[in-house]
Amino acid sequence: MSAEKISIENAKQDKLFYFVANVVIYRESDKRCLVLKRSEREKVHPGKFGVPGGKLEWKDLDLSNPTRRNGDVLDFENATEMLLKREALEEAGVEIGSQLKYINSVAFIRPDGIPVVLVKFAAKYKSGEIKLEDGAFTDYAWVNEEEVEKLDCILGVPEEVSETIKLFSKP
C-alpha cells in the first residue's frame, strides 16, 4: 500500500537530515557565474556571498501526483531539478536551463544543530533580469574565477565557480 501522508513517525531519528541543493548559474555570453550576498539575518553564513539554492520540502512531494508509481513507492522524478529552477527564480529572478552538471556535495551541521546534506550543481543561465528575493539577499555579482576570489564568499564557492566555468567552457 502506497503512503497516504508524509510522516517521520517511523523514521530513525539518527537518519534525519535536511536535503539542500545549490546551483552555480553560468552565463555563456561572458563566461561568468552568479553569486548572491546573503542577508545579515540569515542563520547560516550571514553576509557572505553564495549561490541560489534551498531545501526540499514536503510540499514538493504531492502524494496525489507522483511522477511514477514504483510498486508501493511513490516516485518524484526530477525533484532536485525542479527545486533548483524554483529557487533560482525565487531568489534571483532568473531561469536556468534543464541540464544540471554535478559539482560536489558536503554534509554539515548548522549552528542550530540541524544536520544537512548539500548537493551542488552547475546550470546555464536561460533568461531573466536579476531581482533579489526581499529580505534574503542584499547584493549580487556576475563573476569570473578571479573576481569571485575578491568577495567574502562561503568556503568552497570560489572553487565551485571555477569548476562551473571549466565544465561549460569545454568544447
Contacts in CASP RR format, 6 or more apart in sequence:
PFRMAT RR
TARGET T0000
AUTHOR 0000-0000-0000
METHOD contacts of the structure
MODEL  1
MSAEKISIENAKQDKLFYFVANVVIYRESDKRCLVLKRSEREKVHPGKFG
VPGGKLEWKDLDLSNPTRRNGDVLDFENATEMLLKREALEEAGVEIGSQL
KYINSVAFIRPDGIPVVLVKFAAKYKSGEIKLEDGAFTDYAWVNEEEVEK
LDCILGVPEEVSETIKLFSKP
1 72 0 8 1.000
2 63 0 8 1.000
2 69 0 8 1.000
2 71 0 8 1.000
2 72 0 8 1.000
2 73 0 8 1.000
2 74 0 8 1.000
3 63 0 8 1.000
3 74 0 8 1.000
4 63 0 8 1.000
5 63 0 8 1.000
6 58 0 8 1.000
6 61 0 8 1.000
6 63 0 8 1.000
8 16 0 8 1.000
16 115 0 8 1.000
17 107 0 8 1.000
17 115 0 8 1.000
17 116 0 8 1.000
17 117 0 8 1.000
18 55 0 8 1.000
18 110 0 8 1.000
18 114 0 8 1.000
18 115 0 8 1.000
18 116 0 8 1.000
18 117 0 8 1.000
19 55 0 8 1.000
19 56 0 8 1.000
19 116 0 8 1.000
19 117 0 8 1.000
19 119 0 8 1.000
20 53 0 8 1.000
20 54 0 8 1.000
20 55 0 8 1.000
20 56 0 8 1.000
20 116 0 8 1.000
20 117 0 8 1.000
20 118 0 8 1.000
20 119 0 8 1.000
21 53 0 8 1.000
21 54 0 8 1.000
21 56 0 8 1.000
21 80 0 8 1.000
21 83 0 8 1.000
21 84 0 8 1.000
21 87 0 8 1.000
21 118 0 8 1.000
21 119 0 8 1.000
21 120 0 8 1.000
21 121 0 8 1.000
22 50 0 8 1.000
22 51 0 8 1.000
22 52 0 8 1.000
22 53 0 8 1.000
22 54 0 8 1.000
22 84 0 8 1.000
22 118 0 8 1.000
22 119 0 8 1.000
22 120 0 8 1.000
22 121 0 8 1.000
23 51 0 8 1.000
23 52 0 8 1.000
23 53 0 8 1.000
23 84 0 8 1.000
23 87 0 8 1.000
23 88 0 8 1.000
23 96 0 8 1.000
23 100 0 8 1.000
23 120 0 8 1.000
23 121 0 8 1.000
23 122 0 8 1.000
23 123 0 8 1.000
24 33 0 8 1.000
24 34 0 8 1.000
24 51 0 8 1.000
24 103 0 8 1.000
24 120 0 8 1.000
24 121 0 8 1.000
24 122 0 8 1.000
24 123 0 8 1.000
24 160 0 8 1.000
24 161 0 8 1.000
24 163 0 8 1.000
24 164 0 8 1.000
25 33 0 8 1.000
25 34 0 8 1.000
25 51 0 8 1.000
25 52 0 8 1.000
25 88 0 8 1.000
25 92 0 8 1.000
25 94 0 8 1.000
25 96 0 8 1.000
25 122 0 8 1.000
25 123 0 8 1.000
25 124 0 8 1.000
25 125 0 8 1.000
26 32 0 8 1.000
26 33 0 8 1.000
26 122 0 8 1.000
26 123 0 8 1.000
26 124 0 8 1.000
26 125 0 8 1.000
26 164 0 8 1.000
26 165 0 8 1.000
26 167 0 8 1.000
26 168 0 8 1.000
27 33 0 8 1.000
27 34 0 8 1.000
27 124 0 8 1.000
27 125 0 8 1.000
27 142 0 8 1.000
28 124 0 8 1.000
28 125 0 8 1.000
28 168 0 8 1.000
30 142 0 8 1.000
31 144 0 8 1.000
31 165 0 8 1.000
31 168 0 8 1.000
31 169 0 8 1.000
32 142 0 8 1.000
32 143 0 8 1.000
32 144 0 8 1.000
32 147 0 8 1.000
33 51 0 8 1.000
33 142 0 8 1.000
33 143 0 8 1.000
33 144 0 8 1.000
33 148 0 8 1.000
33 161 0 8 1.000
33 164 0 8 1.000
33 165 0 8 1.000
34 51 0 8 1.000
34 52 0 8 1.000
34 92 0 8 1.000
34 94 0 8 1.000
34 125 0 8 1.000
34 130 0 8 1.000
34 140 0 8 1.000
34 141 0 8 1.000
34 142 0 8 1.000
35 49 0 8 1.000
35 50 0 8 1.000
35 51 0 8 1.000
35 140 0 8 1.000
35 141 0 8 1.000
35 143 0 8 1.000
35 148 0 8 1.000
35 151 0 8 1.000
35 153 0 8 1.000
35 157 0 8 1.000
35 161 0 8 1.000
36 49 0 8 1.000
36 50 0 8 1.000
36 51 0 8 1.000
36 52 0 8 1.000
36 91 0 8 1.000
36 92 0 8 1.000
36 132 0 8 1.000
36 137 0 8 1.000
36 139 0 8 1.000
36 140 0 8 1.000
37 47 0 8 1.000
37 48 0 8 1.000
37 49 0 8 1.000
37 50 0 8 1.000
37 137 0 8 1.000
37 138 0 8 1.000
37 139 0 8 1.000
37 140 0 8 1.000
38 45 0 8 1.000
38 46 0 8 1.000
38 47 0 8 1.000
38 48 0 8 1.000
38 49 0 8 1.000
38 50 0 8 1.000
38 136 0 8 1.000
38 137 0 8 1.000
38 138 0 8 1.000
39 46 0 8 1.000
39 47 0 8 1.000
39 135 0 8 1.000
39 136 0 8 1.000
39 137 0 8 1.000
39 138 0 8 1.000
40 46 0 8 1.000
40 47 0 8 1.000
40 138 0 8 1.000
41 135 0 8 1.000
42 136 0 8 1.000
43 110 0 8 1.000
43 111 0 8 1.000
43 112 0 8 1.000
44 110 0 8 1.000
44 111 0 8 1.000
45 154 0 8 1.000
47 138 0 8 1.000
47 152 0 8 1.000
48 152 0 8 1.000
48 153 0 8 1.000
48 154 0 8 1.000
49 141 0 8 1.000
49 148 0 8 1.000
49 151 0 8 1.000
49 152 0 8 1.000
49 153 0 8 1.000
49 154 0 8 1.000
49 157 0 8 1.000
50 153 0 8 1.000
50 154 0 8 1.000
50 157 0 8 1.000
51 120 0 8 1.000
51 157 0 8 1.000
51 160 0 8 1.000
52 84 0 8 1.000
52 87 0 8 1.000
52 88 0 8 1.000
52 91 0 8 1.000
52 92 0 8 1.000
53 83 0 8 1.000
53 84 0 8 1.000
53 87 0 8 1.000
53 88 0 8 1.000
53 91 0 8 1.000
54 83 0 8 1.000
54 87 0 8 1.000
56 79 0 8 1.000
56 80 0 8 1.000
56 83 0 8 1.000
60 76 0 8 1.000
60 79 0 8 1.000
60 82 0 8 1.000
60 83 0 8 1.000
61 74 0 8 1.000
61 76 0 8 1.000
61 79 0 8 1.000
63 74 0 8 1.000
66 74 0 8 1.000
66 75 0 8 1.000
66 76 0 8 1.000
67 75 0 8 1.000
67 76 0 8 1.000
67 77 0 8 1.000
67 78 0 8 1.000
68 75 0 8 1.000
68 77 0 8 1.000
69 75 0 8 1.000
80 100 0 8 1.000
80 119 0 8 1.000
80 121 0 8 1.000
81 98 0 8 1.000
81 100 0 8 1.000
84 96 0 8 1.000
84 100 0 8 1.000
84 121 0 8 1.000
84 123 0 8 1.000
85 95 0 8 1.000
85 96 0 8 1.000
85 97 0 8 1.000
88 94 0 8 1.000
88 95 0 8 1.000
88 96 0 8 1.000
88 123 0 8 1.000
89 95 0 8 1.000
90 133 0 8 1.000
91 132 0 8 1.000
91 133 0 8 1.000
91 136 0 8 1.000
91 137 0 8 1.000
92 130 0 8 1.000
92 131 0 8 1.000
92 132 0 8 1.000
92 133 0 8 1.000
92 137 0 8 1.000
92 140 0 8 1.000
93 128 0 8 1.000
93 129 0 8 1.000
93 130 0 8 1.000
93 131 0 8 1.000
94 125 0 8 1.000
94 126 0 8 1.000
94 127 0 8 1.000
94 128 0 8 1.000
94 129 0 8 1.000
94 130 0 8 1.000
95 125 0 8 1.000
95 126 0 8 1.000
95 127 0 8 1.000
95 128 0 8 1.000
96 123 0 8 1.000
96 124 0 8 1.000
96 125 0 8 1.000
96 126 0 8 1.000
97 123 0 8 1.000
97 124 0 8 1.000
97 125 0 8 1.000
97 126 0 8 1.000
99 123 0 8 1.000
99 124 0 8 1.000
100 121 0 8 1.000
100 122 0 8 1.000
100 123 0 8 1.000
101 121 0 8 1.000
101 122 0 8 1.000
101 123 0 8 1.000
101 164 0 8 1.000
101 167 0 8 1.000
101 168 0 8 1.000
102 119 0 8 1.000
102 120 0 8 1.000
102 121 0 8 1.000
103 120 0 8 1.000
103 121 0 8 1.000
103 122 0 8 1.000
103 160 0 8 1.000
103 163 0 8 1.000
103 164 0 8 1.000
103 167 0 8 1.000
104 120 0 8 1.000
104 160 0 8 1.000
104 163 0 8 1.000
105 117 0 8 1.000
105 118 0 8 1.000
105 119 0 8 1.000
105 120 0 8 1.000
106 118 0 8 1.000
106 120 0 8 1.000
107 115 0 8 1.000
107 116 0 8 1.000
107 117 0 8 1.000
107 118 0 8 1.000
108 115 0 8 1.000
108 116 0 8 1.000
108 118 0 8 1.000
109 115 0 8 1.000
109 116 0 8 1.000
110 116 0 8 1.000
120 160 0 8 1.000
122 160 0 8 1.000
122 163 0 8 1.000
122 164 0 8 1.000
122 167 0 8 1.000
122 168 0 8 1.000
124 168 0 8 1.000
130 140 0 8 1.000
132 138 0 8 1.000
132 139 0 8 1.000
132 140 0 8 1.000
141 147 0 8 1.000
141 151 0 8 1.000
143 151 0 8 1.000
143 161 0 8 1.000
144 161 0 8 1.000
144 165 0 8 1.000
145 158 0 8 1.000
145 161 0 8 1.000
145 162 0 8 1.000
145 165 0 8 1.000
148 157 0 8 1.000
148 158 0 8 1.000
148 161 0 8 1.000
148 162 0 8 1.000
149 158 0 8 1.000
END
